[in-house]
Amino acid sequence: MSIASALKLFVLALIVLAVAFGLRRTFFFDVMPVSWDQDPQSLWALGAAFLLRTLENLALVVAVLALIVAGVSRLMRWRAAAQADSRMPGME
């Protein structure tokens, strides 16, 4: 995976995270994904809030992993370029 594609995946995951978070906060602000309260909640709202929260968590994990892959790839390229520069003959 190249750095550019990892960063594109990172941005896409952040967009999905923002959309899911916005939808959950806009339409299901009073619904908890886990029903700890004694207040009755509609089953469809509970299911939708749980689905959006799960989507947020998955997007966050994908964003973090894509950022780690991009960072490691950049570090590997930087070290390879530094080693190639140090091996060039006549450069002192």
C-alpha positions as a printed Julia matrix, in Angstrom:
92×3 Matrix{Float64}:
   0.0    0.0    0.0
   1.44   3.34  -0.99
   1.47   6.39   1.23
  -1.05   8.19  -0.99
  -3.55   5.33  -0.9
  -3.15   4.97   2.87
  -3.83   8.67   3.32
  -6.86   8.47   1.02
  -8.18   5.59   3.13
  -7.51   7.67   6.26
  -9.48  10.63   4.9
 -12.33   8.37   3.76
 -12.51   6.77   7.2
 -12.61  10.21   8.82
 -15.46  11.24   6.52
 -17.43   8.09   7.4
 -16.72   8.71  11.08
 -17.95  12.31  10.85
 -21.11  11.37   8.96
 -22.01   8.54  11.34
 -21.31  10.73  14.36
 -23.37  13.57  12.92
 -26.31  11.3   12.11
 -26.27   9.72  15.55
 -26.05  13.08  17.33
 -28.71  14.67  15.12
 -31.38  11.99  15.07
 -30.64   9.78  18.09
 -29.24  12.23  20.66
 -31.39  10.83  23.48
 -30.92   7.14  22.67
 -28.11   5.2   24.31
 -26.74   2.3   22.22
 -26.82   0.16  25.36
 -30.07   0.21  27.29
 -29.02   0.82  30.9
 -31.89   3.17  31.71
 -35.28   2.22  32.97
 -36.82   4.54  30.37
 -38.42   2.64  27.51
 -36.77   3.2   24.14
 -38.06   2.19  20.76
 -36.35  -0.86  19.37
 -35.65   0.67  15.95
 -34.02   3.75  17.52
 -31.91   1.54  19.77
 -30.85  -0.58  16.8
 -30.05   2.45  14.65
 -28.02   4.1   17.43
 -26.12   0.85  17.99
 -25.43   0.48  14.25
 -24.18   4.07  13.92
 -21.97   3.74  17.01
 -20.51   0.53  15.61
 -19.84   2.29  12.3
 -18.09   5.1   14.18
 -15.85   2.63  16.01
 -14.97   0.74  12.84
 -14.17   3.95  10.96
 -11.96   5.1   13.82
 -10.01   1.82  13.84
  -9.56   1.94  10.05
  -8.38   5.57  10.25
  -5.8    4.76  12.94
  -4.52   1.71  11.07
  -4.27   3.64   7.79
  -2.33   6.4    9.55
   0.04   3.84  11.08
   0.61   2.19   7.68
   1.29   5.56   6.05
   3.73   6.53   8.81
   5.61   3.25   8.68
   5.76   3.38   4.88
   7.12   6.93   5.01
   9.7    5.93   7.61
  10.83   2.96   5.52
  11.23   5.16   2.42
  13.13   7.79   4.4
  15.53   5.19   5.84
  16.05   3.55   2.43
  16.85   6.93   0.88
  19.27   7.75   3.7
  21.06   4.43   3.27
  21.24   4.86  -0.51
  22.77   8.34  -0.08
  25.38   7.04   2.35
  26.46   4.26  -0.04
  27.1    6.5   -3.07
  30.79   6.43  -4.02
  32.63   9.7   -4.3
  30.34  11.52  -1.89
  32.41  12.65   1.07
